[in-house]
């Protein structure tokens, strides 16, 4: 049997506890340590590990202490903390020479993305951002077929995502801008932006955006109009207030085909000429650690790479800048 990979966790919130239930039972993984400033969160994650039959991991209230004390006992680190902490924590993990599985979005700004890229290049570690869409088999297959030229040239993109997010997360840290990094567009809407960035296979050239907070401290509704470097045009709409539910629809208009897909890679529809193929459906990933291990082993393309995270960060910075200037177009430097 191959040696188990030793896992450390930074951020013992609900998402980490949800994943831990399956990860603790994976024969490839050994939980070694976790860090979170909240004792009850640490204890919840410990209880999940023990209930799954794993040994009790070491517990720290500061991630820096965990990295210092356990550096030689770890192979990989999973970071699941509020968005604004990702940049500093991810860079620290990469600088420690540990492979990193990072909750979405990768970072909150271009500057943080560039710091992480520099740390990753110095250490040579594997860094993957855990977007379900980026790791979805339907999204990955669409990307391969588009890059192979099967659909022709990309002409335009239309993306829509909505959720009853304003009510669902009222009072939650996701609506505290100092730690969330943004509102609905940067939280649920991040799935749409990432899937667009991945499948478009192009940086954005210019962006015009509007936001409406609808009485909250963060954006609830966002409308974006953009031009990509490859010449395609894109519109992205995010509505974080409405009836209960959550859904997305992204349409890629190519010269030979039209591809419709959701942000998480749960379904896809392809039309070629006058022929529409039946809708394909795939289970949205419940255990992305398997994909991370495949990327780490070199058997799967890293569709959650730091370079893709930088493309996303450039788009997000431009959206914020344009919206703050009431829609004035922002040119994105390459």
DAUR-V683169 format. One record per backbone hydrogen bond with DSSP energy under -0.5 kcal/mol. CO is the residue of the C=O (numbers start at 0). NH is the residue of the N-H. E is the energy in kcal/mol with one decimal. If there is no record, write none. Layout:
# DAUR-V683169
CO_NH_E ; CO_NH_E
This chain:
# DAUR-V683169
4_6_-0.5 ; 4_29_-2.5 ; 5_74_-2.9 ; 5_75_-2.2 ; 6_31_-3.0 ; 6_32_-1.4 ; 7_77_-2.7 ; 8_10_-0.6 ; 8_34_-2.3 ; 9_79_-3.3 ; 12_16_-2.1 ; 13_17_-2.3 ; 14_18_-2.3 ; 15_19_-2.5 ; 16_20_-1.1 ; 17_21_-0.5 ; 18_21_-1.2 ; 18_22_-2.7 ; 19_23_-2.5 ; 21_24_-0.9 ; 22_25_-1.5 ; 25_28_-1.4 ; 27_4_-3.5 ; 29_6_-3.1 ; 31_57_-3.0 ; 32_8_-1.9 ; 33_59_-2.1 ; 34_10_-3.2 ; 36_38_-0.6 ; 37_41_-1.9 ; 38_42_-2.7 ; 39_43_-2.1 ; 40_44_-2.0 ; 41_45_-2.4 ; 42_46_-2.6 ; 43_47_-2.0 ; 44_48_-2.2 ; 45_49_-2.6 ; 46_50_-2.5 ; 47_51_-1.4 ; 48_53_-2.5 ; 49_52_-1.6 ; 57_33_-2.1 ; 59_35_-2.1 ; 61_65_-1.7 ; 62_66_-2.6 ; 63_67_-2.0 ; 64_68_-2.8 ; 65_69_-2.6 ; 66_70_-0.9 ; 69_72_-2.1 ; 70_73_-1.0 ; 74_98_-1.8 ; 75_7_-2.1 ; 76_78_-0.5 ; 76_100_-2.8 ; 77_9_-2.9 ; 77_79_-0.5 ; 78_102_-2.6 ; 79_12_-0.6 ; 81_84_-2.2 ; 82_85_-1.6 ; 84_88_-2.2 ; 85_89_-3.3 ; 86_90_-2.0 ; 87_91_-1.9 ; 88_92_-2.1 ; 89_93_-2.5 ; 90_94_-2.7 ; 91_95_-1.2 ; 92_97_-1.9 ; 93_96_-1.6 ; 98_76_-2.2 ; 99_101_-0.5 ; 99_127_-2.3 ; 100_78_-2.2 ; 101_129_-3.3 ; 108_112_-1.8 ; 109_113_-2.7 ; 110_114_-1.9 ; 111_115_-2.2 ; 112_116_-2.5 ; 113_117_-2.2 ; 114_118_-2.1 ; 115_119_-2.8 ; 116_120_-2.5 ; 117_121_-2.0 ; 118_122_-2.0 ; 119_123_-2.7 ; 125_99_-3.2 ; 127_101_-3.0 ; 128_130_-1.6 ; 129_131_-0.5 ; 130_134_-1.3 ; 131_135_-0.6 ; 132_135_-1.0 ; 135_139_-2.7 ; 136_140_-2.3 ; 137_141_-2.2 ; 138_142_-2.5 ; 139_143_-2.2 ; 140_144_-2.3 ; 141_145_-2.5 ; 142_146_-2.7 ; 143_147_-1.6 ; 144_149_-2.0 ; 145_148_-1.4 ; 148_151_-0.6 ; 150_255_-2.4 ; 150_256_-0.7 ; 152_254_-2.0 ; 154_232_-1.5 ; 155_252_-3.0 ; 156_234_-2.0 ; 157_250_-3.1 ; 158_236_-2.4 ; 159_248_-2.5 ; 160_238_-2.4 ; 161_246_-2.1 ; 162_164_-2.0 ; 163_167_-2.1 ; 164_168_-2.3 ; 166_169_-1.3 ; 168_171_-2.2 ; 171_174_-2.0 ; 172_175_-2.1 ; 174_176_-0.7 ; 175_178_-2.0 ; 175_179_-2.2 ; 176_180_-1.5 ; 178_83_-2.7 ; 182_185_-0.5 ; 182_186_-1.1 ; 183_186_-0.5 ; 183_188_-2.9 ; 186_189_-0.8 ; 187_190_-1.6 ; 187_191_-0.7 ; 188_192_-2.4 ; 189_193_-2.7 ; 190_194_-2.1 ; 191_195_-2.3 ; 192_196_-2.7 ; 193_197_-2.5 ; 194_198_-2.5 ; 195_199_-2.5 ; 196_200_-0.9 ; 196_201_-0.6 ; 202_228_-3.0 ; 204_331_-3.3 ; 205_226_-2.2 ; 206_329_-2.9 ; 207_224_-2.8 ; 208_326_-0.6 ; 209_222_-2.3 ; 211_219_-2.1 ; 211_220_-2.3 ; 212_215_-2.1 ; 218_183_-2.7 ; 219_239_-2.2 ; 220_211_-2.4 ; 221_237_-2.8 ; 222_209_-2.3 ; 223_235_-2.0 ; 224_207_-2.6 ; 225_233_-2.6 ; 226_204_-2.8 ; 226_205_-1.6 ; 227_230_-1.8 ; 231_227_-3.0 ; 232_156_-2.3 ; 233_225_-2.9 ; 234_158_-2.9 ; 235_223_-2.6 ; 236_160_-2.1 ; 237_221_-2.4 ; 237_239_-0.5 ; 238_162_-1.9 ; 239_165_-2.9 ; 244_163_-1.7 ; 246_161_-2.6 ; 248_159_-2.2 ; 249_260_-2.6 ; 250_157_-2.4 ; 250_252_-0.6 ; 251_253_-0.7 ; 251_258_-2.5 ; 252_154_-3.3 ; 252_155_-1.5 ; 255_272_-0.6 ; 256_253_-2.7 ; 257_259_-0.5 ; 257_270_-2.8 ; 258_251_-3.3 ; 259_268_-2.9 ; 260_249_-2.3 ; 261_264_-1.5 ; 265_281_-2.7 ; 266_261_-1.5 ; 267_279_-2.9 ; 268_259_-3.2 ; 269_276_-2.9 ; 270_257_-2.4 ; 271_274_-2.2 ; 273_275_-0.5 ; 274_271_-2.7 ; 274_276_-0.5 ; 279_267_-2.1 ; 286_289_-1.3 ; 287_291_-2.2 ; 288_292_-2.6 ; 289_293_-1.7 ; 290_294_-2.6 ; 291_295_-2.7 ; 292_296_-1.9 ; 293_297_-0.5 ; 293_298_-2.2 ; 293_299_-0.8 ; 294_297_-1.1 ; 300_302_-1.5 ; 301_304_-0.8 ; 303_128_-1.8 ; 304_308_-1.9 ; 305_309_-1.9 ; 306_310_-1.8 ; 307_311_-2.1 ; 308_312_-2.5 ; 309_313_-2.5 ; 310_314_-1.8 ; 311_315_-2.6 ; 312_316_-2.7 ; 313_317_-1.9 ; 314_318_-2.3 ; 315_319_-2.4 ; 316_320_-2.3 ; 317_321_-2.7 ; 318_322_-2.6 ; 319_323_-2.1 ; 320_324_-0.9 ; 321_324_-0.6 ; 321_326_-2.2 ; 321_327_-0.7 ; 322_325_-1.6 ; 324_327_-0.7 ; 329_206_-2.1 ; 330_332_-0.6
